[in-house]
Amino acid sequence: MTAIHVENLTKRFDDFTAVDGISFTIERGEIFGLLGPNGAGKTTTISMLSTLLEPTTGRALINGTDVTADQDGVRRAIGIVFQDQSLDEELTAWENMDFHGRLYRIPKDIREKRITDLLCLVELEERKDSLVKTFSGGMRRRLEIARGLLHEPAVLFLDEPTLGLDPQTRNHLWDYIHNLNETRGITIILTTHYMDEADRLCDRIAIIDHGKIIALDTPDALKSRVGDDVVTVTSPDASRIAREVTAPWIAGADHHDGQVTLRLKEADTHITELIQQFGENGYTITAVSVRKPTLEDVFLRFTGKTIREEEATGPNILRMKMMGRRH
């Protein structure tokens, strides 16, 4: 069964296109990731699907309900955890949950039971009477997820759910997300620019850049497109290496930021021969590493840049934020 259907969805702010004709389908019970740098269009996509922004063109259905034709119907079917905190710091954990439940007109006896169950789920039952302003970043994120589940949505949107958290807390939150999906069958769509997060959590991933989906598949399938192994060479001659080094077992090469990334078949067998070629051609090599492909390599393969390099180009991000405030 289809939970989300998106067809040629586009969002323009004046002359700037934030999301450019994207299409995808998400099945019920799936964890689906939108992976890309800041400013790529991930949050804008989530905002359209959750009825916070109206699409310029295109169509999107949540559980068969059109996001523009029946906004109230969509909102009843979804939960959302925003990138920016939306809890009231002067209220307790219980009061934040209770206020949310009242907005959804959940009867008192059902509301109180769900609050108790969800606070236990995210291990905050002992802090239910504590003010949110006393909570750590990880505790606040867990409370926001619990609040988003209070009205039992069929689809949960998580916009950069672990942004700003330390690695240990991020790992802990990943476990919660997996547990929610497995025990409750909730469809989850999350945005992230963390490669390891997308790889670990998601059943399928859409890599988005400059408002377009440039690749969509399972994490393993995406990584298989890169090649068997990845050899990264740091060298002042990186551009020459990318142009000149060839062999039947070299599947491709990308030059970026003083490095060349070579996609090799059976790197363990051919690495010695590759180093010999470097010496014969007179290249200066400062470092060589061999590893299995990652989603970072997939992004580099399709864009010619690493995700960190994309994030360094900030004008579009600022421009989109300023336009978003005016619309």
C-alpha positions in Angstrom: 0.0 0.0 0.0 1.2 3.5 -0.9 1.6 6.0 2.0 3.0 8.9 0.0 2.8 9.7 -3.7 4.7 12.7 -5.1 4.4 13.7 -8.7 6.4 16.6 -10.3 6.3 18.6 -7.1 7.8 22.1 -7.5 8.2 25.1 -5.2 9.4 28.5 -6.5 10.1 31.6 -4.4 10.0 34.4 -7.0 12.7 33.5 -9.5 14.3 30.9 -7.2 13.3 27.2 -7.6 13.8 25.4 -4.2 12.2 22.1 -5.3 12.3 21.3 -9.0 9.8 18.7 -10.3 10.5 15.8 -7.9 8.6 12.5 -8.0 8.7 9.5 -5.7 6.5 7.0 -3.9 6.8 5.7 -0.4 5.2 2.4 0.8 3.5 2.1 4.1 5.8 1.0 6.9 8.9 2.3 5.0 11.6 4.5 6.4 12.4 6.9 3.5 15.3 9.4 3.6 15.8 12.7 1.8 19.6 13.0 1.8 21.4 16.2 0.7 23.3 19.3 1.9 21.7 22.2 3.6 19.7 24.2 1.1 19.1 21.3 -1.2 15.3 21.4 -0.9 14.8 18.8 1.8 12.9 20.9 4.3 10.9 22.7 1.6 9.8 19.2 0.4 8.8 18.2 3.9 7.0 21.6 4.4 4.9 21.0 1.2 4.0 17.4 2.2 2.9 18.5 5.7 0.8 21.4 4.3 3.0 24.1 5.7 3.9 25.4 2.2 1.7 25.2 -0.9 3.3 23.7 -3.9 3.8 25.9 -6.9 3.0 23.0 -9.2 2.7 19.2 -9.0 0.7 16.9 -6.8 1.3 15.0 -3.5 -1.0 12.5 -1.7 -0.6 11.4 1.9 -2.6 8.1 2.4 -4.5 9.0 -0.7 -5.4 12.5 0.6 -4.3 15.5 -1.6 -2.1 18.0 0.4 -3.7 21.0 -1.2 -7.3 19.9 -1.6 -7.8 18.5 2.0 -5.2 20.0 4.3 -7.1 19.1 7.5 -7.3 15.5 6.4 -3.5 15.4 5.8 -2.8 17.0 9.1 -4.9 14.4 10.9 -2.8 11.6 9.2 0.7 13.0 10.0 3.0 13.8 12.8 6.0 16.1 12.4 9.2 16.8 14.3 10.5 20.1 13.1 14.2 20.9 12.5 13.9 23.8 15.0 12.6 23.1 18.5 8.9 23.8 19.0 8.4 22.8 22.6 7.3 25.3 25.3 10.2 25.5 27.6 8.1 26.9 30.5 5.8 23.8 30.5 6.6 20.4 31.8 7.0 17.4 29.5 3.5 16.2 30.5 2.0 19.7 29.9 3.5 19.9 26.4 2.1 16.5 25.6 -1.3 17.3 27.1 -1.6 20.6 25.2 -0.9 18.9 21.9 -3.5 16.2 22.7 -6.1 18.8 23.4 -5.4 20.5 20.1 -6.2 17.2 18.4 -9.3 16.8 20.6 -8.2 13.5 22.0 -10.6 12.5 24.9 -9.0 12.9 28.3 -8.9 9.3 29.4 -7.3 8.2 26.0 -5.0 11.2 26.0 -3.6 10.5 29.5 -3.0 6.9 28.7 -1.2 7.7 25.5 0.9 10.3 27.2 2.0 7.9 29.9 2.8 5.2 27.3 4.7 7.5 25.0 6.8 9.0 27.8 7.7 5.5 28.8 8.6 4.7 25.2 11.1 7.5 25.1 12.3 7.0 28.7 11.1 10.3 30.0 8.4 9.0 32.4 10.5 10.0 35.5 10.9 13.5 34.1 7.2 14.1 33.2 6.9 16.9 35.7 10.1 18.6 34.9 10.2 21.8 32.9 11.5 21.4 29.4 14.0 24.1 29.9 15.9 21.7 32.2 16.1 19.0 29.4 19.2 18.2 27.4 19.0 18.4 23.6 18.6 14.7 23.3 15.7 14.6 25.8 14.0 17.4 24.0 14.2 15.5 20.7 12.8 12.4 22.3 9.9 14.4 23.8 9.2 16.0 20.4 9.0 12.6 18.8 6.7 11.4 21.6 4.5 14.4 21.0 4.4 13.8 17.3 3.0 10.3 17.9 0.3 11.3 20.4 -2.5 11.4 17.9 -1.3 8.1 16.3 -0.4 9.4 12.9 0.1 7.0 9.9 3.1 9.0 8.7 5.8 10.7 10.8 8.0 13.4 9.3 11.4 13.9 10.9 13.2 17.0 9.7 17.0 16.6 10.6 16.0 14.7 13.8 19.6 14.5 15.2 20.9 17.9 14.2 23.2 19.3 16.8 23.2 16.2 19.0 26.4 14.4 20.1 27.3 11.0 18.5 26.1 9.0 21.5 22.7 10.7 21.7 22.4 10.4 17.9 22.9 6.6 18.1 20.4 6.4 20.9 17.8 8.3 18.9 18.4 6.1 15.9 17.4 3.1 18.0 14.1 4.9 19.0 13.3 5.6 15.3 13.9 2.0 14.3 11.9 0.7 17.2 8.9 3.0 16.3 9.0 1.7 12.8 9.2 -1.9 13.7 6.7 -2.0 16.6 4.1 0.4 15.3 4.5 0.1 11.5 4.6 3.9 11.1 5.8 5.2 7.8 8.7 7.5 8.4 10.2 10.1 6.1 13.3 11.9 7.4 15.6 14.5 6.0 19.3 14.5 6.9 22.7 15.5 5.7 24.4 12.9 7.8 25.5 10.0 5.5 25.8 7.4 8.3 22.3 8.3 9.5 20.7 7.7 6.1 22.7 4.5 5.6 21.8 3.0 9.0 18.1 4.1 9.2 16.6 4.2 5.7 15.1 1.4 3.6 15.4 3.7 0.6 17.1 7.1 0.0 16.5 9.9 -2.4 19.6 12.0 -2.8 18.5 15.6 -3.5 20.7 18.4 -4.7 19.7 21.9 -6.0 16.0 20.9 -5.7 16.3 17.8 -7.9 16.4 14.1 -7.0 19.6 12.8 -8.6 19.4 9.2 -7.4 16.9 7.0 -5.5 17.3 3.5 -4.3 18.3 1.4 -1.3 21.6 2.4 0.4 23.3 -0.8 -0.7 22.1 -0.4 -4.3 23.3 3.2 -4.4 26.7 2.3 -3.1 27.0 -0.6 -5.6 26.8 2.0 -8.4 30.1 3.5 -7.3 32.1 0.2 -7.8 33.6 -2.5 -5.6 36.1 -0.4 -3.8 37.2 3.3 -3.4 40.8 4.5 -3.5 41.3 8.1 -2.4 44.6 9.7 -3.5 45.8 13.0 -2.1 48.2 14.7 -4.6 49.1 18.0 -6.1 48.8 16.1 -9.4 45.2 15.0 -8.7 43.8 16.5 -11.8 46.4 14.8 -14.0 45.8 11.5 -12.2 42.1 11.7 -12.9 42.7 12.4 -16.6 45.6 10.0 -17.3 45.4 6.9 -15.1 43.5 4.1 -16.9 43.2 0.3 -16.5 40.5 -2.3 -17.2 39.9 -2.6 -13.4 39.4 1.2 -12.9 35.7 1.9 -13.2 36.0 5.7 -13.0 37.7 8.7 -11.4 36.5 12.0 -9.8 38.8 14.9 -9.1 37.9 17.3 -6.3 39.6 19.5 -3.7 43.1 18.2 -4.2 42.1 14.6 -4.2 41.2 12.0 -6.8 38.7 9.3 -6.0 39.2 6.1 -8.1 36.5 3.4 -8.3 38.3 0.1 -8.5 37.3 -3.5 -9.0 39.1 -5.8 -6.5 41.3 -3.0 -5.1 43.2 -5.4 -2.9 44.5 -7.2 -6.0 45.3 -4.1 -8.0 46.5 -1.5 -5.5 50.2 -2.4 -5.9 49.9 -2.0 -9.7 48.1 1.3 -9.2 51.0 2.6 -7.0 53.5 1.5 -9.6 51.6 3.5 -12.3 51.9 6.6 -10.0 55.6 6.2 -9.8 56.1 5.5 -13.5 54.2 8.7 -14.4 56.1 10.8 -11.9 53.1 11.8 -9.7 53.7 13.2 -6.3 51.5 11.2 -3.8 51.0 12.4 -0.2 48.3 9.9 0.9 46.4 6.9 -0.3 43.4 5.2 1.4 41.3 2.2 0.4 37.8 1.5 1.6 34.4 0.3 0.7 32.1 2.9 -1.0 29.9 5.1 1.2 26.9 7.3 0.4 29.4 10.2 0.3 31.0 8.5 -2.7 27.5 8.2 -4.3 26.9 11.9 -3.8 30.4 12.7 -5.3 29.7 10.4 -8.2 26.5 12.1 -9.2 27.4 15.7 -8.4 31.1 16.0 -8.8 31.3 17.4 -5.3 31.3 16.1 -1.7 28.3 17.0 0.4 30.6 19.2 2.6 31.6 21.2 -0.5 28.0 21.7 -1.4 27.2 23.0 2.0 30.0 25.5 1.7 28.1 27.3 -1.1 25.7 29.2 1.2 24.1 32.0 -0.8 21.2 29.9 -2.0 20.5 28.7 1.5 20.3 32.2 2.9 18.3 33.4 -0.1 15.7 30.6 0.4 15.4 31.3 4.1 14.8 35.0 3.5 12.2 34.2 0.8 10.5 31.7 3.0 9.9 34.4 5.7 8.1 36.5 3.1 5.8 33.8 1.9 
